[in-house]
Amino acid sequence: MDQFQWYTKNTEETMAFAKRLGEKAAAGDVILLEGDLGAGKTTFTKGLALGLGIERNVNSPTFTIIKEYNGRLPLYHMDVYRVEDGEEDLGFDEYFHGQGVTVVEWAHLIEEQLPEERLKIAIHYTGNEERRIALHPKGKRYVKLCEELVK
């Protein structure tokens, strides 16, 4: 599996990188976000939403599991941290194969339900505001997308 990396110095750079991804996103894209609490998963999603033309404020769906936003494509923002049973069928498949872009925070908790092809993004602290964004694509579309993002 290919891995790509990108470094950001602050929140604005993280959002700008995510915005570029949002501008290139297509219907049916599945993006998984991993990282410690406060690493910037929701910040990344806010940037992605800007790239999709979403003007509403994006915040974490921690207690509702899924929030939907409308833009150039719908954004389905999931936070599965509080899903008690990763085996439980909550209808995620309908989102993964829908007409929008799905972002899943803490995706490892529902590993069995994830589509085979997807883009996993791990966000790591490298300093106070600095982040290392590791992109792990699965599938040709996502490899090509990563190549375009990091060139």
C-alpha positions in Angstrom: 0.0 0.0 0.0 1.3 3.4 -0.9 1.7 6.1 1.7 1.9 9.8 1.2 2.8 12.5 3.7 2.1 16.2 4.0 3.3 18.6 6.8 1.4 21.6 8.0 2.6 24.4 10.3 -0.8 25.6 11.6 -4.5 25.1 11.5 -4.9 27.3 8.4 -2.4 25.1 6.4 -4.2 22.0 7.6 -7.6 23.4 6.4 -6.1 24.6 3.1 -4.7 21.1 2.4 -8.1 19.5 3.3 -9.9 22.1 1.1 -7.8 21.0 -1.9 -8.9 17.4 -1.2 -12.5 18.6 -1.0 -12.2 20.3 -4.4 -11.0 17.1 -5.9 -13.5 14.8 -4.1 -16.1 12.8 -6.1 -19.4 11.2 -5.2 -18.8 8.0 -3.3 -15.5 9.0 -1.8 -14.9 7.6 1.6 -12.3 9.3 3.8 -11.3 7.9 7.2 -9.8 10.2 9.8 -7.6 8.9 12.6 -5.6 10.8 15.2 -5.5 11.5 18.9 -8.1 13.7 20.6 -7.5 17.3 19.5 -5.2 16.2 16.6 -7.4 18.1 14.1 -9.8 15.6 12.6 -12.8 18.0 12.8 -10.5 20.9 11.6 -9.6 18.8 8.6 -13.3 18.1 7.9 -14.0 21.8 8.0 -11.4 22.4 5.3 -12.8 19.6 3.3 -16.3 21.1 3.5 -14.9 24.4 2.2 -13.6 22.5 -0.8 -17.0 21.1 -1.3 -18.6 24.6 -1.3 -20.3 24.1 2.1 -20.8 27.4 3.9 -22.4 26.1 7.1 -20.3 25.7 10.2 -19.0 22.1 10.5 -18.6 20.6 13.9 -18.1 17.2 15.4 -21.1 14.9 15.3 -19.9 13.2 18.5 -23.4 12.7 20.0 -25.4 12.3 16.8 -23.0 10.0 15.0 -23.8 11.5 11.5 -24.2 15.0 10.3 -25.1 15.9 6.7 -24.1 19.1 4.9 -25.0 20.2 1.4 -22.6 21.7 -1.1 -21.3 20.8 -4.5 -21.7 17.2 -3.2 -23.3 16.2 0.1 -20.9 15.7 3.0 -21.7 12.9 5.4 -19.6 13.5 8.5 -19.5 10.6 11.0 -18.0 10.3 14.4 -18.2 6.6 15.4 -16.2 7.0 18.7 -19.4 6.4 20.7 -20.7 3.5 18.6 -20.8 0.7 21.2 -20.8 -2.3 18.9 -18.8 -2.1 15.7 -20.7 -5.0 14.4 -24.1 -3.3 14.7 -25.6 -2.3 11.3 -26.4 1.4 11.5 -26.9 1.8 7.7 -23.4 3.2 7.1 -23.3 1.3 3.8 -25.9 3.6 2.3 -23.6 6.6 2.9 -20.5 4.8 1.7 -22.1 4.1 -1.7 -24.2 7.3 -1.8 -24.0 10.5 -3.9 -21.8 12.3 -1.4 -18.4 12.3 0.3 -18.3 10.4 3.6 -15.8 11.3 6.3 -15.5 8.9 9.2 -13.7 9.9 12.4 -12.4 6.9 14.5 -13.1 4.6 11.6 -11.1 1.7 13.0 -14.0 1.1 15.4 -16.2 0.0 12.4 -13.4 -1.6 10.3 -15.7 -4.6 9.3 -18.2 -2.2 7.8 -15.9 -0.1 5.7 -15.6 -0.3 1.9 -12.5 -2.0 0.5 -11.5 1.1 -1.4 -11.0 4.2 0.7 -8.6 6.9 1.8 -7.3 6.7 5.4 -5.8 9.9 6.8 -3.9 9.8 10.0 -3.1 13.2 11.6 -0.2 13.3 14.0 1.1 16.0 16.3 4.7 17.1 15.4 4.7 20.3 17.4 2.3 22.8 19.0 0.3 23.5 15.9 2.4 21.5 13.4 0.9 18.3 12.0 2.0 15.4 9.8 -0.8 14.2 7.6 -0.3 10.6 6.5 -2.4 9.5 3.6 -3.0 5.7 3.1 -5.0 5.1 -0.1 -6.6 1.8 -0.9 -7.7 1.6 -4.6 -6.4 3.2 -7.8 -8.7 6.3 -7.5 -7.3 7.2 -4.1 -3.7 6.6 -5.1 -4.2 9.0 -8.0 -5.9 11.5 -5.7 -3.0 11.4 -3.3 -0.5 11.8 -6.1 -2.3 15.0 -7.2 -2.5 16.3 -3.6 1.1 16.0 -2.6 2.8 17.1 -5.9 
